[in-house]
Amino acid sequence: MGAPHRSGTNCWRQHGCSRRVALLLTALSCCQPPCSVVAPVAGSRRFLVARHGQTTFNAAKRFQGTLSDEPVLTEKGRLQASELGAWLRDDAPDIGSVFVSPLLRAVQTLDEVRKVAKNLPPAEMLSELREIELYEWQGLTQTEVQEKQPDEFRTWKERAWELRLGGGRPVVQDLWDRATRAWELMRSAVSGKEESPALVVAHGTLGKALLSTALGLPATAFRHFSMNNGEVVEVAFPADLSSNEG
């Protein structure tokens, strides 16, 4: 995970292959920094949030957004997914639930993971886990967008939470709202089950929104996190919050 620009939150990182694992103990109701965390406590509800492997659009620096059929995994992306599967098989705790974005690149990643980590439970597909909606930018390279809409591109780089596309939609705030809903659905789905971690296979920008909303951070925290292809971040909700899910 890229060096976060947030204040007072400590992360534990484990480096390996193309994957990095960060552990955050989060509390939706009490995430006023500083939050200082070292390891999960007993009873924590844990989610392993993974970004899909590299795609053809990632390699070409094209905006993917919610495009599904055209951006597919590259050979490098398949290798990243296989490495994730090997880590889940050999080093991670047993997975109790799986959630996946409906977009093809996430589904392909999970398929490659399953070839190695063969004992994963069936996945629940959630539309809330799809990537950020980028409307007219989808399929374009960063250079093309910068040439066609220089002011909007500058806003994306400097104040992304103010960017409006698709006829005026606040794309980052929409994503934050959807990430909040995704947490509600996933935490409700695992409520009452065994405490085994849940695996979430999704996207980089959606992943940033999941991390930020779990920490109670607003859309202005858009640039505080980053996720590489094939990276996993573990989010653990303390037991006192998990017991109130539903």
C-alpha positions in Angstrom: 0.0 0.0 0.0 1.3 3.4 -0.8 2.4 5.6 2.1 -0.8 7.0 3.4 -1.0 10.7 4.1 -3.3 10.4 7.1 -2.4 11.5 10.6 -1.9 9.3 13.6 -2.9 5.9 12.1 -0.3 3.2 12.4 -0.3 0.2 9.9 1.4 -3.1 10.1 2.7 -4.2 6.8 3.9 -7.6 5.5 5.7 -7.6 2.2 5.8 -10.6 -0.1 5.9 -11.2 -3.9 3.7 -8.6 -5.7 1.4 -8.4 -2.7 1.5 -6.3 0.5 -0.7 -6.8 3.4 -1.7 -4.0 5.8 -3.7 -4.5 9.0 -6.0 -1.8 10.2 -8.3 -2.0 13.2 -11.2 0.3 12.4 -14.3 1.5 14.1 -17.0 3.3 12.2 -18.3 5.0 15.3 -15.0 6.2 16.8 -12.6 6.9 13.9 -11.4 10.3 15.0 -7.6 10.2 14.5 -5.4 9.3 16.1 -6.1 5.5 15.9 -3.1 3.4 16.9 -3.3 -0.3 16.0 -0.8 -3.2 16.2 -2.8 -6.4 15.9 -6.4 -7.6 15.8 -8.1 -8.4 19.0 -10.1 -11.6 19.7 -13.5 -11.4 18.1 -12.6 -8.8 15.5 -14.6 -9.1 12.2 -11.9 -9.3 9.6 -12.1 -8.5 5.8 -9.2 -9.1 3.3 -9.8 -6.4 0.6 -7.9 -7.4 -2.6 -7.4 -5.4 -5.8 -7.7 -7.4 -9.1 -4.5 -8.2 -11.0 -3.1 -6.0 -13.7 -5.3 -5.5 -16.8 -4.7 -4.5 -20.4 -6.1 -1.0 -19.5 -3.8 -0.7 -16.4 -0.8 -1.4 -18.7 -2.0 1.2 -21.2 -2.9 3.8 -18.5 -6.5 3.9 -19.6 -9.4 4.8 -17.3 -11.4 1.6 -16.7 -14.2 2.8 -14.5 -17.2 0.4 -14.7 -16.2 -1.0 -18.1 -16.4 -4.8 -17.8 -15.8 -6.8 -20.9 -12.8 -5.0 -22.5 -10.2 -4.6 -19.7 -9.0 -8.2 -19.1 -6.1 -9.5 -17.0 -2.7 -9.5 -18.6 -0.3 -12.4 -18.0 1.2 -10.3 -15.3 -2.2 -9.9 -13.8 -2.9 -13.6 -13.8 0.4 -14.2 -12.1 -0.5 -11.6 -9.4 -3.8 -13.4 -8.8 -2.0 -16.7 -8.6 0.4 -15.3 -6.0 -2.6 -14.0 -4.1 -4.1 -17.5 -4.2 -0.8 -19.0 -2.9 -0.7 -16.6 0.0 -4.3 -17.4 0.9 -3.6 -21.1 0.7 -0.3 -21.1 2.6 -0.2 -18.1 5.0 -3.7 -16.6 5.5 -6.3 -17.8 7.9 -9.2 -19.9 6.5 -11.6 -17.7 4.6 -15.3 -17.9 5.7 -17.0 -15.7 3.1 -16.1 -14.3 -0.3 -17.5 -11.1 -2.0 -16.6 -10.1 -5.5 -17.3 -7.2 -7.9 -19.4 -8.1 -10.9 -16.8 -6.6 -13.3 -14.9 -9.1 -15.4 -11.4 -8.3 -14.2 -12.4 -8.9 -10.6 -14.1 -12.2 -11.5 -11.1 -13.3 -13.5 -8.9 -12.5 -10.6 -11.0 -14.6 -8.3 -11.0 -17.5 -10.8 -7.2 -17.4 -10.9 -7.1 -17.3 -7.1 -9.4 -20.4 -6.9 -7.1 -22.4 -9.1 -4.5 -22.2 -6.3 -6.7 -21.7 -3.1 -9.1 -24.4 -3.9 -11.1 -24.4 -0.7 -12.6 -20.9 -0.9 -16.3 -20.8 -0.2 -18.8 -19.7 -3.0 -18.7 -16.0 -3.7 -21.5 -13.4 -3.4 -21.4 -10.9 -6.2 -22.2 -7.3 -5.1 -22.8 -4.5 -7.6 -21.8 -2.1 -4.8 -18.2 -3.4 -5.2 -17.8 -2.2 -8.9 -15.2 0.4 -9.6 -15.8 4.2 -9.7 -18.1 5.5 -12.4 -16.1 7.7 -14.7 -18.7 8.1 -17.5 -17.2 9.8 -20.6 -13.6 9.2 -19.4 -13.9 5.4 -19.5 -11.7 3.8 -22.2 -9.6 6.9 -22.7 -5.9 7.3 -21.7 -4.9 9.8 -19.2 -3.2 11.8 -21.9 -6.4 11.8 -24.0 -8.4 13.1 -21.0 -5.8 15.7 -20.2 -6.0 17.0 -23.8 -9.8 17.0 -24.1 -10.7 18.2 -20.6 -7.6 19.9 -19.0 -9.6 21.7 -16.3 -11.5 18.5 -15.2 -8.3 16.5 -15.4 -6.5 19.0 -13.1 -9.5 18.7 -10.7 -9.1 14.9 -10.7 -5.5 15.2 -9.8 -5.8 18.0 -7.2 -9.3 17.9 -5.8 -10.9 14.7 -7.0 -13.8 15.0 -4.6 -15.0 18.0 -6.5 -15.0 16.3 -9.9 -18.3 16.0 -11.7 -18.8 13.8 -14.8 -21.7 12.2 -16.5 -23.9 15.3 -16.6 -22.9 16.6 -13.2 -22.5 13.5 -11.0 -20.1 13.9 -8.1 -18.2 10.7 -8.9 -16.1 10.5 -5.7 -18.9 11.2 -3.3 -21.1 8.6 -5.2 -18.3 6.1 -4.8 -18.0 6.9 -1.0 -21.8 6.4 -0.6 -21.6 3.1 -2.5 -18.6 1.9 -0.4 -20.5 2.7 2.8 -23.4 0.6 1.5 -21.0 -2.2 0.5 -19.8 -2.4 4.1 -23.3 -2.5 5.4 -24.2 -5.4 3.1 -21.0 -7.4 3.8 -21.0 -6.9 7.6 -24.6 -7.9 7.7 -23.9 -11.0 5.6 -21.1 -12.2 7.9 -23.0 -11.3 11.1 -23.6 -14.4 13.2 -21.1 -16.5 11.2 -17.8 -17.9 12.5 -15.1 -15.3 12.9 -13.1 -16.5 9.8 -12.0 -13.5 7.6 -14.0 -12.6 4.5 -12.2 -12.1 1.2 -13.3 -9.1 -0.9 -12.1 -9.0 -4.5 -12.7 -5.6 -6.1 -10.8 -2.6 -7.5 -8.2 0.0 -6.6 -10.3 3.1 -6.3 -13.2 1.3 -4.8 -10.7 -0.3 -2.4 -9.5 3.2 -1.4 -13.1 4.1 -0.7 -13.6 1.0 1.4 -10.6 1.8 3.5 -11.5 5.4 4.0 -15.2 4.8 4.9 -14.1 2.0 7.3 -12.0 4.6 9.0 -14.8 7.2 9.0 -12.9 9.5 6.6 -14.7 11.8 4.2 -14.4 11.9 0.4 -11.7 14.6 0.8 -9.4 11.7 1.9 -9.5 10.3 -1.7 -5.7 10.5 -2.1 -4.8 9.2 1.3 -4.6 5.6 0.2 -3.5 3.6 -2.8 -3.7 -0.1 -3.7 -1.5 -1.8 -6.2 -2.7 -4.6 -8.5 -2.9 -7.8 -6.5 -2.5 -6.1 -3.2 -4.4 -7.1 -0.1 -5.4 -4.9 2.8 -6.9 -6.4 6.0 -9.6 -4.4 7.7 -10.7 -5.6 11.2 -13.7 -4.2 12.9 -13.5 -4.5 16.7 -15.7 -7.0 18.4 -17.9 -4.4 20.1 -18.9 -3.1 16.6 -19.2 -6.5 15.0 -21.6 -7.7 17.7 -24.0 -4.9 16.7 -24.1 -5.7 13.0 -27.3 -6.4 11.3 
